[in-house]
Amino acid sequence: MPLLHFHLIKGSRTPAETRTLLDTAHAAMLEAFKVPERDRYQLVSEHDAAHMIIDDTGLDIPRTDKVVLLQVVSRPRSKEQIASFYRLLAEKLEQACGLAPSDLMVSIIQNADEHWSFGLGRAQFLTGEL
């Protein structure tokens, strides 16, 4: 936890490029959110280009077919941690993947401890297992 869900344009990356994207995002999350190394939950959904419309809210941010929309579901984080994550993620993805910061959009959805079960029918944050 957090759960990272990447939305990509189908065919825009090789499997190796996708893996680098995921590994790099995990590194940024570890650094910004200070979670354990094995706290890794990532999904990738690929969409036809016509099924991903990622405009710029009037900010004149150019997008390409390499655009990444990242949805993050997480326990509450401080504003400083969130800002650090955005910055680190953009920097690390540009360095490791050549992803232009303009091709990265992130949305963080915060929830509470009772909203997580990692298996076995238990809420591990509530039971004290985590």
The first five atom37 places (N, CA, C, CB, O) and aatype in JSON, in Angstrom:
{
  "aatype": [12, 14, 10, 10, 8, 13, 8, 10, 9, 11, 7, 15, 1, 16, 14, 0, 6, 16, 1, 16, 10, 10, 3, 16, 0, 8, 0, 0, 12, 10, 6, 0, 13, 11, 19, 14, 6, 1, 3, 1, 18, 5, 10, 19, 15, 6, 8, 3, 0, 0, 8, 12, 9, 9, 3, 3, 16, 7, 10, 3, 9, 14, 1, 16, 3, 11, 19, 19, 10, 10, 5, 19, 19, 15, 1, 14, 1, 15, 11, 6, 5, 9, 0, 15, 13, 18, 1, 10, 10, 0, 6, 11, 10, 6, 5, 0, 4, 7, 10, 0, 14, 15, 3, 10, 12, 19, 15, 9, 9, 5, 2, 0, 3, 6, 8, 17, 15, 13, 7, 10, 7, 1, 0, 5, 13, 10, 16, 7, 6, 10],
  "atom_mask": [
    [1, 1, 1, 1, 1],
    [1, 1, 1, 1, 1],
    [1, 1, 1, 1, 1],
    [1, 1, 1, 1, 1],
    [1, 1, 1, 1, 1],
    [1, 1, 1, 1, 1],
    [1, 1, 1, 1, 1],
    [1, 1, 1, 1, 1],
    [1, 1, 1, 1, 1],
    [1, 1, 1, 1, 1],
    [1, 1, 1, 0, 1],
    [1, 1, 1, 1, 1],
    [1, 1, 1, 1, 1],
    [1, 1, 1, 1, 1],
    [1, 1, 1, 1, 1],
    [1, 1, 1, 1, 1],
    [1, 1, 1, 1, 1],
    [1, 1, 1, 1, 1],
    [1, 1, 1, 1, 1],
    [1, 1, 1, 1, 1],
    [1, 1, 1, 1, 1],
    [1, 1, 1, 1, 1],
    [1, 1, 1, 1, 1],
    [1, 1, 1, 1, 1],
    [1, 1, 1, 1, 1],
    [1, 1, 1, 1, 1],
    [1, 1, 1, 1, 1],
    [1, 1, 1, 1, 1],
    [1, 1, 1, 1, 1],
    [1, 1, 1, 1, 1],
    [1, 1, 1, 1, 1],
    [1, 1, 1, 1, 1],
    [1, 1, 1, 1, 1],
    [1, 1, 1, 1, 1],
    [1, 1, 1, 1, 1],
    [1, 1, 1, 1, 1],
    [1, 1, 1, 1, 1],
    [1, 1, 1, 1, 1],
    [1, 1, 1, 1, 1],
    [1, 1, 1, 1, 1],
    [1, 1, 1, 1, 1],
    [1, 1, 1, 1, 1],
    [1, 1, 1, 1, 1],
    [1, 1, 1, 1, 1],
    [1, 1, 1, 1, 1],
    [1, 1, 1, 1, 1],
    [1, 1, 1, 1, 1],
    [1, 1, 1, 1, 1],
    [1, 1, 1, 1, 1],
    [1, 1, 1, 1, 1],
    [1, 1, 1, 1, 1],
    [1, 1, 1, 1, 1],
    [1, 1, 1, 1, 1],
    [1, 1, 1, 1, 1],
    [1, 1, 1, 1, 1],
    [1, 1, 1, 1, 1],
    [1, 1, 1, 1, 1],
    [1, 1, 1, 0, 1],
    [1, 1, 1, 1, 1],
    [1, 1, 1, 1, 1],
    [1, 1, 1, 1, 1],
    [1, 1, 1, 1, 1],
    [1, 1, 1, 1, 1],
    [1, 1, 1, 1, 1],
    [1, 1, 1, 1, 1],
    [1, 1, 1, 1, 1],
    [1, 1, 1, 1, 1],
    [1, 1, 1, 1, 1],
    [1, 1, 1, 1, 1],
    [1, 1, 1, 1, 1],
    [1, 1, 1, 1, 1],
    [1, 1, 1, 1, 1],
    [1, 1, 1, 1, 1],
    [1, 1, 1, 1, 1],
    [1, 1, 1, 1, 1],
    [1, 1, 1, 1, 1],
    [1, 1, 1, 1, 1],
    [1, 1, 1, 1, 1],
    [1, 1, 1, 1, 1],
    [1, 1, 1, 1, 1],
    [1, 1, 1, 1, 1],
    [1, 1, 1, 1, 1],
    [1, 1, 1, 1, 1],
    [1, 1, 1, 1, 1],
    [1, 1, 1, 1, 1],
    [1, 1, 1, 1, 1],
    [1, 1, 1, 1, 1],
    [1, 1, 1, 1, 1],
    [1, 1, 1, 1, 1],
    [1, 1, 1, 1, 1],
    [1, 1, 1, 1, 1],
    [1, 1, 1, 1, 1],
    [1, 1, 1, 1, 1],
    [1, 1, 1, 1, 1],
    [1, 1, 1, 1, 1],
    [1, 1, 1, 1, 1],
    [1, 1, 1, 1, 1],
    [1, 1, 1, 0, 1],
    [1, 1, 1, 1, 1],
    [1, 1, 1, 1, 1],
    [1, 1, 1, 1, 1],
    [1, 1, 1, 1, 1],
    [1, 1, 1, 1, 1],
    [1, 1, 1, 1, 1],
    [1, 1, 1, 1, 1],
    [1, 1, 1, 1, 1],
    [1, 1, 1, 1, 1],
    [1, 1, 1, 1, 1],
    [1, 1, 1, 1, 1],
    [1, 1, 1, 1, 1],
    [1, 1, 1, 1, 1],
    [1, 1, 1, 1, 1],
    [1, 1, 1, 1, 1],
    [1, 1, 1, 1, 1],
    [1, 1, 1, 1, 1],
    [1, 1, 1, 1, 1],
    [1, 1, 1, 1, 1],
    [1, 1, 1, 1, 1],
    [1, 1, 1, 0, 1],
    [1, 1, 1, 1, 1],
    [1, 1, 1, 0, 1],
    [1, 1, 1, 1, 1],
    [1, 1, 1, 1, 1],
    [1, 1, 1, 1, 1],
    [1, 1, 1, 1, 1],
    [1, 1, 1, 1, 1],
    [1, 1, 1, 1, 1],
    [1, 1, 1, 0, 1],
    [1, 1, 1, 1, 1],
    [1, 1, 1, 1, 1]
  ],
  "atom_positions": [
    [[0.86, -1.15, 0.0], [0.0, 0.0, 0.0], [0.9, 1.21, 0.0], [-0.98, 0.0, 1.21], [1.77, 1.24, 0.87]],
    [[0.82, 2.14, -0.81], [-0.25, 2.54, -1.71], [-0.42, 1.61, -2.91], [0.0, 3.94, -2.19], [0.47, 0.83, -3.27]],
    [[-1.58, 1.73, -3.51], [-1.9, 1.02, -4.74], [-1.71, 2.0, -5.89], [-3.35, 0.43, -4.72], [-2.36, 3.05, -5.93]],
    [[-0.84, 1.66, -6.83], [-0.58, 2.51, -7.99], [-1.19, 1.87, -9.23], [0.94, 2.74, -8.19], [-0.89, 0.72, -9.55]],
    [[-2.04, 2.61, -9.91], [-2.7, 2.13, -11.13], [-2.28, 3.05, -12.28], [-4.27, 2.09, -10.96], [-2.65, 4.22, -12.33]],
    [[-1.51, 2.48, -13.18], [-0.99, 3.21, -14.34], [-1.91, 3.01, -15.53], [0.45, 2.75, -14.69], [-2.32, 1.89, -15.83]],
    [[-2.24, 4.09, -16.19], [-3.03, 4.04, -17.42], [-2.11, 4.51, -18.55], [-4.33, 4.94, -17.33], [-1.6, 5.63, -18.53]],
    [[-1.93, 3.64, -19.53], [-1.02, 3.89, -20.64], [-1.75, 3.68, -21.96], [0.22, 2.97, -20.56], [-2.77, 2.99, -22.02]],
    [[-1.22, 4.28, -23.01], [-1.75, 4.04, -24.35], [-1.17, 2.72, -24.85], [-1.4, 5.22, -25.33], [0.04, 2.5, -24.84]],
    [[-2.06, 1.85, -25.28], [-1.68, 0.52, -25.76], [-0.62, 0.63, -26.86], [-2.92, -0.24, -26.28], [-0.75, 1.42, -27.79]],
    [[0.42, -0.17, -26.71], [1.47, -0.24, -27.73], [2.5, 0.88, -27.64], [0.0, 0.0, 0.0], [3.4, 0.96, -28.48]],
    [[2.39, 1.75, -26.64], [3.32, 2.89, -26.56], [4.64, 2.52, -25.88], [2.67, 4.03, -25.81], [5.6, 3.3, -25.9]],
    [[4.7, 1.31, -25.27], [5.9, 0.88, -24.56], [6.1, -0.62, -24.73], [5.81, 1.25, -23.07], [5.15, -1.38, -24.87]],
    [[7.36, -1.02, -24.71], [7.68, -2.45, -24.68], [7.46, -2.95, -23.25], [9.16, -2.71, -25.16], [7.35, -2.15, -22.32]],
    [[7.38, -4.28, -23.06], [7.29, -4.8, -21.69], [8.46, -4.34, -20.8], [7.23, -6.32, -21.72], [8.26, -4.05, -19.62]],
    [[9.65, -4.28, -21.35], [10.82, -3.82, -20.57], [10.68, -2.36, -20.17], [12.12, -4.02, -21.38], [11.01, -1.98, -19.05]],
    [[10.18, -1.53, -21.09], [9.96, -0.11, -20.77], [8.89, 0.05, -19.69], [9.56, 0.67, -22.04], [9.01, 0.9, -18.81]],
    [[7.85, -0.76, -19.77], [6.8, -0.71, -18.75], [7.37, -1.11, -17.4], [5.62, -1.62, -19.13], [7.06, -0.48, -16.39]],
    [[8.19, -2.15, -17.36], [8.79, -2.59, -16.09], [9.68, -1.5, -15.5], [9.59, -3.88, -16.3], [9.68, -1.3, -14.29]],
    [[10.43, -0.81, -16.34], [11.27, 0.29, -15.86], [10.41, 1.4, -15.29], [12.16, 0.84, -17.0], [10.75, 1.99, -14.26]],
    [[9.3, 1.68, -15.94], [8.36, 2.69, -15.45], [7.86, 2.31, -14.05], [7.16, 2.85, -16.43], [7.84, 3.15, -13.15]],
    [[7.45, 1.06, -13.88], [6.93, 0.59, -12.6], [8.01, 0.6, -11.51], [6.36, -0.81, -12.75], [7.76, 1.05, -10.39]],
    [[9.19, 0.11, -11.84], [10.29, 0.1, -10.87], [10.67, 1.51, -10.43], [11.52, -0.61, -11.47], [10.93, 1.76, -9.25]],
    [[10.68, 2.43, -11.37], [11.05, 3.81, -11.09], [9.99, 4.49, -10.22], [11.26, 4.59, -12.39], [10.33, 5.22, -9.29]],
    [[8.74, 4.25, -10.52], [7.66, 4.82, -9.72], [7.71, 4.26, -8.3], [6.28, 4.53, -10.36], [7.46, 4.98, -7.34]],
    [[8.04, 2.99, -8.17], [8.15, 2.39, -6.85], [9.27, 3.05, -6.05], [8.39, 0.87, -6.96], [9.11, 3.33, -4.86]],
    [[10.38, 3.31, -6.69], [11.5, 3.98, -6.02], [11.1, 5.37, -5.53], [12.71, 4.08, -6.97], [11.47, 5.77, -4.42]],
    [[10.37, 6.1, -6.35], [9.91, 7.44, -5.94], [8.96, 7.35, -4.76], [9.23, 8.16, -7.12], [9.02, 8.17, -3.84]],
    [[8.07, 6.36, -4.79], [7.12, 6.18, -3.69], [7.84, 5.82, -2.4], [6.08, 5.11, -4.05], [7.51, 6.35, -1.34]],
    [[8.81, 4.92, -2.48], [9.58, 4.54, -1.3], [10.24, 5.76, -0.66], [10.64, 3.48, -1.66], [10.21, 5.93, 0.56]],
    [[10.83, 6.58, -1.48], [11.55, 7.75, -0.98], [10.6, 8.79, -0.4], [12.37, 8.37, -2.09], [10.86, 9.35, 0.67]],
    [[9.51, 9.05, -1.08], [8.6, 10.11, -0.64], [7.72, 9.69, 0.52], [7.74, 10.56, -1.79], [7.49, 10.47, 1.44]],
    [[7.21, 8.46, 0.49], [6.23, 8.02, 1.48], [6.85, 7.17, 2.6], [5.14, 7.24, 0.81], [6.17, 6.85, 3.58]],
    [[8.13, 6.8, 2.46], [8.83, 6.04, 3.5], [8.1, 4.74, 3.86], [9.0, 6.89, 4.74], [7.93, 4.42, 5.04]],
    [[7.67, 4.01, 2.85], [7.01, 2.72, 3.07], [8.02, 1.6, 2.91], [5.81, 2.53, 2.08], [9.09, 1.82, 2.33]],
    [[7.73, 0.4, 3.41], [8.67, -0.72, 3.27], [8.87, -1.12, 1.8], [8.16, -1.93, 4.06], [7.98, -0.94, 0.97]],
    [[10.03, -1.65, 1.5], [10.41, -2.07, 0.14], [9.38, -3.0, -0.5], [11.77, -2.75, 0.16], [9.05, -2.85, -1.68]],
    [[8.87, -3.95, 0.26], [7.93, -4.93, -0.3], [6.49, -4.44, -0.26], [8.03, -6.24, 0.45], [5.56, -5.22, -0.5]],
    [[6.3, -3.19, 0.03], [4.98, -2.56, 0.02], [4.72, -2.1, -1.41], [4.89, -1.35, 1.06], [4.73, -0.91, -1.7]],
    [[4.5, -3.06, -2.29], [4.42, -2.76, -3.72], [3.17, -3.38, -4.31], [5.67, -3.28, -4.47], [3.03, -4.6, -4.37]],
    [[2.26, -2.52, -4.74], [1.0, -2.93, -5.36], [0.8, -2.04, -6.59], [-0.23, -2.8, -4.35], [0.53, -0.85, -6.46]],
    [[0.94, -2.62, -7.77], [0.89, -1.84, -9.01], [0.05, -2.57, -10.04], [2.31, -1.59, -9.55], [0.12, -3.79, -10.18]],
    [[-0.73, -1.81, -10.75], [-1.54, -2.31, -11.86], [-1.23, -1.47, -13.09], [-3.07, -2.27, -11.52], [-0.93, -0.28, -12.99]],
    [[-1.31, -2.1, -14.25], [-1.17, -1.38, -15.51], [-2.39, -1.69, -16.36], [0.16, -1.76, -16.26], [-2.73, -2.85, -16.58]],
    [[-3.03, -0.65, -16.84], [-4.12, -0.79, -17.82], [-3.69, -0.07, -19.08], [-5.48, -0.21, -17.26], [-3.24, 1.07, -19.05]],
    [[-3.82, -0.78, -20.2], [-3.49, -0.17, -21.49], [-4.8, 0.09, -22.24], [-2.53, -1.08, -22.32], [-5.71, -0.73, -22.25]],
    [[-4.85, 1.25, -22.85], [-6.06, 1.7, -23.53], [-5.75, 2.11, -24.97], [-6.71, 2.87, -22.77], [-4.65, 2.58, -25.25]],
    [[-6.71, 1.92, -25.86], [-6.57, 2.48, -27.2], [-6.4, 3.99, -27.07], [-7.8, 2.12, -28.1], [-6.97, 4.6, -26.16]],
    [[-5.64, 4.58, -27.96], [-5.4, 6.03, -27.89], [-6.71, 6.82, -27.86], [-4.55, 6.48, -29.09], [-6.79, 7.84, -27.18]],
    [[-7.71, 6.35, -28.57], [-9.0, 7.05, -28.6], [-9.74, 6.96, -27.27], [-9.88, 6.48, -29.71], [-10.7, 7.7, -27.04]],
    [[-9.3, 6.06, -26.4], [-9.96, 5.87, -25.11], [-9.26, 6.57, -23.95], [-10.07, 4.41, -24.8], [-9.67, 6.43, -22.8]],
    [[-8.22, 7.33, -24.25], [-7.51, 8.12, -23.23], [-7.46, 9.56, -23.68], [-6.07, 7.56, -22.97], [-6.7, 9.92, -24.59]],
    [[-8.25, 10.37, -23.05], [-8.22, 11.81, -23.31], [-7.66, 12.47, -22.06], [-9.66, 12.38, -23.69], [-8.33, 12.53, -21.03]],
    [[-6.43, 12.95, -22.16], [-5.75, 13.57, -21.02], [-5.42, 15.01, -21.42], [-4.45, 12.76, -20.61], [-4.33, 15.3, -21.9]],
    [[-6.37, 15.88, -21.22], [-6.14, 17.29, -21.54], [-5.34, 17.94, -20.42], [-7.5, 18.03, -21.75], [-4.84, 17.26, -19.52]],
    [[-5.22, 19.25, -20.47], [-4.31, 19.95, -19.56], [-4.98, 21.0, -18.69], [-3.22, 20.59, -20.34], [-4.3, 21.83, -18.1]],
    [[-6.31, 20.98, -18.59], [-7.05, 21.92, -17.76], [-6.71, 23.36, -18.11], [-6.76, 21.66, -16.29], [-6.78, 24.25, -17.26]],
    [[-6.36, 23.6, -19.36], [-6.05, 24.95, -19.81], [-4.66, 25.43, -19.42], [0.0, 0.0, 0.0], [-4.39, 26.63, -19.48]],
    [[-3.79, 24.53, -19.02], [-2.45, 24.91, -18.57], [-1.41, 24.87, -19.7], [-2.0, 23.98, -17.45], [-0.23, 25.13, -19.46]],
    [[-1.84, 24.56, -20.91], [-0.94, 24.47, -22.06], [0.2, 23.47, -21.83], [-0.36, 25.85, -22.38], [1.36, 23.75, -22.12]],
    [[-0.16, 22.3, -21.3], [0.81, 21.23, -21.09], [0.71, 20.27, -22.27], [0.55, 20.47, -19.72], [-0.33, 19.65, -22.48]],
    [[1.78, 20.15, -23.06], [1.73, 19.27, -24.23], [1.77, 17.8, -23.82], [2.9, 19.56, -25.18], [2.46, 17.43, -22.87]],
    [[1.02, 16.98, -24.51], [0.99, 15.53, -24.25], [1.39, 14.78, -25.52], [-0.43, 15.08, -23.77], [1.19, 15.26, -26.63]],
    [[1.96, 13.59, -25.33], [2.3, 12.72, -26.45], [1.67, 11.36, -26.22], [3.85, 12.6, -26.63], [0.91, 11.17, -25.27]],
    [[1.97, 10.41, -27.09], [1.44, 9.06, -26.92], [2.13, 8.31, -25.78], [1.57, 8.27, -28.21], [1.78, 7.17, -25.5]],
    [[3.11, 8.93, -25.13], [3.79, 8.34, -23.98], [3.14, 8.77, -22.66], [5.27, 8.74, -23.98], [3.64, 8.43, -21.59]],
    [[2.05, 9.51, -22.73], [1.39, 10.03, -21.53], [1.09, 8.91, -20.53], [0.09, 10.75, -21.91], [0.71, 7.8, -20.91]],
    [[1.26, 9.23, -19.26], [0.97, 8.31, -18.16], [-0.02, 9.0, -17.23], [2.28, 7.9, -17.39], [0.23, 10.1, -16.74]],
    [[-1.15, 8.34, -17.0], [-2.08, 8.8, -15.98], [-1.93, 7.82, -14.83], [-3.59, 8.87, -16.52], [-2.18, 6.62, -14.99]],
    [[-1.52, 8.32, -13.68], [-1.28, 7.47, -12.52], [-2.29, 7.81, -11.44], [0.16, 7.64, -12.0], [-2.38, 8.95, -10.98]],
    [[-3.05, 6.8, -11.03], [-3.98, 6.93, -9.91], [-3.35, 6.22, -8.72], [-5.4, 6.33, -10.25], [-2.95, 5.06, -8.82]],
    [[-3.25, 6.92, -7.61], [-2.66, 6.39, -6.4], [-3.73, 6.36, -5.32], [-1.43, 7.24, -5.94], [-4.37, 7.37, -5.04]],
    [[-3.94, 5.19, -4.72], [-4.84, 5.06, -3.58], [-3.95, 4.82, -2.37], [-5.91, 3.88, -3.77], [-3.13, 3.9, -2.37]],
    [[-4.1, 5.66, -1.34], [-3.17, 5.62, -0.22], [-3.82, 6.05, 1.08], [-1.99, 6.5, -0.51], [-4.83, 6.76, 1.09]],
    [[-3.23, 5.61, 2.18], [-3.54, 6.19, 3.47], [-3.17, 7.67, 3.4], [-2.78, 5.45, 4.64], [-2.41, 8.06, 2.51]],
    [[-3.67, 8.49, 4.28], [-3.34, 9.93, 4.23], [-1.84, 10.19, 4.31], [-4.04, 10.67, 5.37], [-1.12, 9.55, 5.08]],
    [[-1.39, 11.11, 3.5], [0.01, 11.56, 3.46], [0.0, 13.08, 3.66], [0.71, 11.16, 2.09], [-0.98, 13.76, 3.36]],
    [[1.09, 13.6, 4.16], [1.19, 15.05, 4.36], [1.31, 15.75, 3.01], [2.39, 15.4, 5.27], [1.67, 15.13, 2.01]],
    [[1.01, 17.03, 3.0], [1.16, 17.81, 1.78], [2.61, 17.79, 1.3], [0.7, 19.26, 2.0], [2.87, 17.78, 0.1]],
    [[3.54, 17.78, 2.25], [4.96, 17.74, 1.9], [5.33, 16.41, 1.25], [5.83, 17.98, 3.15], [6.07, 16.39, 0.27]],
    [[4.81, 15.31, 1.78], [5.08, 13.99, 1.19], [4.5, 13.91, -0.22], [4.5, 12.87, 2.07], [5.14, 13.37, -1.13]],
    [[3.31, 14.42, -0.4], [2.66, 14.37, -1.72], [3.44, 15.22, -2.72], [1.2, 14.86, -1.62], [3.69, 14.77, -3.84]],
    [[3.81, 16.42, -2.32], [4.58, 17.29, -3.23], [5.92, 16.63, -3.56], [4.81, 18.69, -2.59], [6.38, 16.7, -4.7]],
    [[6.55, 16.0, -2.57], [7.81, 15.31, -2.8], [7.62, 14.16, -3.79], [8.4, 14.79, -1.48], [8.44, 13.96, -4.68]],
    [[6.54, 13.41, -3.63], [6.26, 12.3, -4.54], [6.1, 12.8, -5.97], [4.99, 11.55, -4.1], [6.69, 12.24, -6.89]],
    [[5.31, 13.86, -6.18], [5.13, 14.4, -7.53], [6.47, 14.78, -8.14], [4.19, 15.64, -7.49], [6.76, 14.44, -9.28]],
    [[7.29, 15.49, -7.37], [8.58, 15.96, -7.88], [9.52, 14.79, -8.17], [9.23, 16.92, -6.87], [10.09, 14.7, -9.26]],
    [[9.67, 13.89, -7.19], [10.56, 12.75, -7.38], [10.12, 11.86, -8.53], [10.64, 11.92, -6.1], [10.94, 11.41, -9.33]],
    [[8.83, 11.63, -8.62], [8.3, 10.79, -9.69], [8.63, 11.38, -11.05], [6.78, 10.62, -9.54], [9.12, 10.68, -11.93]],
    [[8.36, 12.67, -11.23], [8.65, 13.32, -12.51], [10.15, 13.28, -12.83], [8.15, 14.78, -12.51], [10.54, 12.99, -13.96]],
    [[10.98, 13.58, -11.83], [12.43, 13.58, -12.04], [12.94, 12.18, -12.38], [13.15, 14.1, -10.8], [13.71, 12.02, -13.34]],
    [[12.53, 11.2, -11.62], [13.03, 9.84, -11.82], [12.53, 9.23, -13.13], [12.62, 8.96, -10.64], [13.28, 8.52, -13.8]],
    [[11.27, 9.5, -13.48], [10.75, 8.96, -14.75], [11.41, 9.62, -15.95], [9.22, 9.16, -14.82], [11.63, 8.97, -16.97]],
    [[11.72, 10.9, -15.83], [12.42, 11.56, -16.93], [13.82, 10.97, -17.08], [12.5, 13.08, -16.7], [14.27, 10.71, -18.2]],
    [[14.51, 10.75, -15.96], [15.87, 10.22, -16.01], [15.92, 8.76, -16.47], [16.52, 10.35, -14.63], [16.72, 8.41, -17.33]],
    [[15.07, 7.93, -15.91], [15.14, 6.48, -16.19], [14.4, 6.07, -17.46], [14.58, 5.71, -15.03], [14.78, 5.11, -18.12]],
    [[13.34, 6.8, -17.8], [12.47, 6.39, -18.91], [12.41, 7.39, -20.05], [11.08, 6.14, -18.4], [11.84, 7.11, -21.1]],
    [[12.99, 8.56, -19.85], [12.88, 9.61, -20.86], [11.49, 10.19, -20.94], [0.0, 0.0, 0.0], [11.13, 10.81, -21.95]],
    [[10.68, 10.0, -19.89], [9.31, 10.52, -19.89], [9.32, 12.02, -19.6], [8.43, 9.77, -18.85], [9.81, 12.45, -18.55]],
    [[8.8, 12.79, -20.51], [8.7, 14.24, -20.29], [7.77, 14.5, -19.12], [8.19, 14.97, -21.58], [6.71, 13.87, -19.04]],
    [[8.12, 15.39, -18.22], [7.24, 15.71, -17.1], [5.84, 16.16, -17.55], [7.87, 16.8, -16.25], [4.87, 16.03, -16.81]],
    [[5.75, 16.68, -18.75], [4.45, 17.09, -19.3], [3.58, 15.89, -19.66], [4.65, 17.96, -20.53], [2.38, 16.04, -19.87]],
    [[4.17, 14.7, -19.73], [3.42, 13.49, -20.05], [3.04, 12.68, -18.8], [4.22, 12.62, -20.99], [2.72, 11.5, -18.9]],
    [[3.09, 13.32, -17.64], [2.76, 12.65, -16.39], [1.63, 13.4, -15.68], [4.0, 12.55, -15.48], [1.75, 14.58, -15.38]],
    [[0.55, 12.69, -15.43], [-0.56, 13.23, -14.63], [-0.8, 12.26, -13.49], [-1.86, 13.45, -15.51], [-0.85, 11.05, -13.71]],
    [[-0.95, 12.79, -12.28], [-1.12, 11.96, -11.09], [-2.33, 12.43, -10.3], [0.15, 12.0, -10.21], [-2.56, 13.63, -10.13]],
    [[-3.11, 11.47, -9.82], [-4.22, 11.76, -8.92], [-4.09, 10.85, -7.71], [-5.61, 11.57, -9.63], [-3.96, 9.63, -7.85]],
    [[-4.13, 11.44, -6.52], [-4.02, 10.66, -5.29], [-5.37, 10.66, -4.59], [-2.92, 11.24, -4.35], [-5.97, 11.7, -4.35]],
    [[-5.83, 9.47, -4.28], [-7.09, 9.26, -3.56], [-6.71, 8.72, -2.19], [-8.07, 8.28, -4.34], [-6.07, 7.68, -2.09]],
    [[-7.1, 9.42, -1.14], [-6.74, 9.0, 0.21], [-7.9, 8.27, 0.87], [-6.31, 10.2, 1.06], [-9.07, 8.63, 0.7]],
    [[-7.55, 7.24, 1.63], [-8.56, 6.51, 2.39], [-7.99, 6.17, 3.76], [-9.0, 5.22, 1.64], [-6.88, 6.59, 4.08]],
    [[-8.73, 5.42, 4.56], [-8.34, 5.16, 5.94], [-7.92, 3.7, 6.14], [-9.48, 5.51, 6.9], [-8.09, 2.87, 5.25]],
    [[-7.39, 3.42, 7.31], [-6.88, 2.08, 7.62], [-7.92, 0.99, 7.42], [-6.39, 2.04, 9.04], [-7.59, -0.1, 6.93]],
    [[-9.16, 1.26, 7.78], [-10.2, 0.22, 7.66], [-10.55, -0.12, 6.22], [-11.44, 0.67, 8.39], [-11.3, -1.07, 5.97]],
    [[-10.03, 0.63, 5.27], [-10.33, 0.39, 3.86], [-9.34, -0.56, 3.2], [-10.34, 1.7, 3.11], [-9.37, -0.74, 1.98]],
    [[-8.46, -1.19, 3.99], [-7.45, -2.08, 3.43], [-7.51, -3.46, 4.07], [-6.06, -1.48, 3.62], [-7.55, -3.59, 5.3]],
    [[-7.52, -4.48, 3.22], [-7.31, -5.85, 3.64], [-6.29, -6.44, 2.68], [-8.66, -6.69, 3.65], [-6.49, -6.41, 1.46]],
    [[-5.21, -6.96, 3.22], [-4.16, -7.51, 2.38], [-4.32, -9.02, 2.18], [-2.81, -7.21, 2.98], [-3.45, -9.68, 1.61]],
    [[-5.44, -9.55, 2.66], [-5.73, -10.96, 2.5], [-6.18, -11.59, 3.81], [0.0, 0.0, 0.0], [-6.16, -10.96, 4.86]],
    [[-6.59, -12.84, 3.71], [-7.0, -13.65, 4.85], [-8.26, -13.13, 5.52], [-5.88, -13.72, 5.85], [-8.58, -13.54, 6.64]],
    [[-8.98, -12.25, 4.87], [-10.23, -11.75, 5.42], [-10.06, -10.85, 6.62], [0.0, 0.0, 0.0], [-10.98, -10.72, 7.44]],
    [[-8.88, -10.23, 6.74], [-8.62, -9.37, 7.9], [-8.22, -7.98, 7.46], [-7.53, -9.98, 8.79], [-7.68, -7.79, 6.37]],
    [[-8.47, -7.01, 8.32], [-8.05, -5.62, 8.12], [-6.76, -5.45, 8.93], [-9.18, -4.58, 8.57], [-6.81, -5.05, 10.1]],
    [[-5.62, -5.74, 8.34], [-4.35, -5.82, 9.06], [-3.95, -4.53, 9.78], [-3.26, -6.2, 8.1], [-3.28, -4.59, 10.81]],
    [[-4.34, -3.38, 9.25], [-4.03, -2.13, 9.96], [-4.84, -2.05, 11.26], [-4.32, -0.9, 9.06], [-4.38, -1.48, 12.24]],
    [[-6.05, -2.61, 11.26], [-6.89, -2.55, 12.44], [-6.55, -3.64, 13.45], [-8.34, -2.65, 12.05], [-6.71, -3.45, 14.66]],
    [[-6.1, -4.79, 12.96], [-5.78, -5.9, 13.87], [-4.42, -5.76, 14.53], [-5.84, -7.22, 13.12], [-4.09, -6.49, 15.46]],
    [[-3.62, -4.8, 14.03], [-2.28, -4.62, 14.58], [-1.21, -5.44, 13.86], [0.0, 0.0, 0.0], [-0.04, -5.39, 14.24]],
    [[-1.6, -6.2, 12.84], [-0.61, -6.98, 12.09], [0.32, -6.08, 11.29], [-1.3, -7.97, 11.16], [1.45, -6.46, 10.96]],
    [[-0.15, -4.9, 10.98], [0.67, -3.89, 10.28], [0.67, -2.6, 11.07], [0.15, -3.64, 8.84], [1.3, -1.63, 10.66]]
  ]
}
